[in-house]
Amino acid sequence: MSGDVVNLRQFRKRNARAEKEKQAEQNRISFGRTKAEKSLTDALNAKAAKALDQGRREPSGDRPDEAED
């Protein structure tokens, strides 16, 4: 019944380093884009929004019971 002796301070520090590295990896994915990639994404989003708005139907105004969205 002999187990390995573990230094809790070192164990906690090791876990903290692992958590920081995990957070850093997520940040690299989220924020590590070039300016060109960001502008491309913005342009694609604007194009999609414009295409969506082009298909929007405006109320004709003839029928007052029509609800506006």
N, C-alpha and C positions, 0 to 999 in steps of 0.2 A: 504494500500500500504506500509506495513512495511516489509522490508526484513531483513534477517540476516546480522549482521555486521561481516565482515570478515577482519582479520588482514592479509594484503598482505604479510608481511614478513614471517609469519608462514605458509601461503599458499604456498609460493615459496619454503620454506624449506621442507615442506611435499612432494611437487612434486619432489624436488631434491632427497630426500631419496628414494622415490618410483622408480625413474629412476636408482639410484645406485643399488637398490635391484634387479631390472629387469636385469641390466647388469651383476651383480654378478651371477644370476641364469644361464644366458647364458654362462658365463665363467666356471661355475661348470660343465655344460653339455659338453662344448668343451674341457676343459683341465683337468677335474677331473677323469682321467682314471688311473688305476693302471699300473705298468710296465708290468705285465702279459697280460693285455688287449691290450696294445700297441704292444707288441711283437707278440701276436696272430694276430692282424690286419696286421702287417708287413709281417708275414709268409703267411697269406692268399693272400695278394696282390702279393707277390713274386710267389706263386704257380699259381695264375691266369695269371700273365705275362708270366711265363714259358710255360703254356698250350697254350697261345695265340701264342707265338713264335714257338712252335712245329708245328703248323698248317700253318706256313708261307711258301710260295712257293718262291724259289730262281729262278732268271732268268737263263735259260740254257746257254745263251751266243751264241747260234746258230743264233739267229735273232737279228741283231743290232737295229732294229726299236722298240724293246721292251723297254718300259720305266721302270726305276727302281724307286721303292717307298722308 
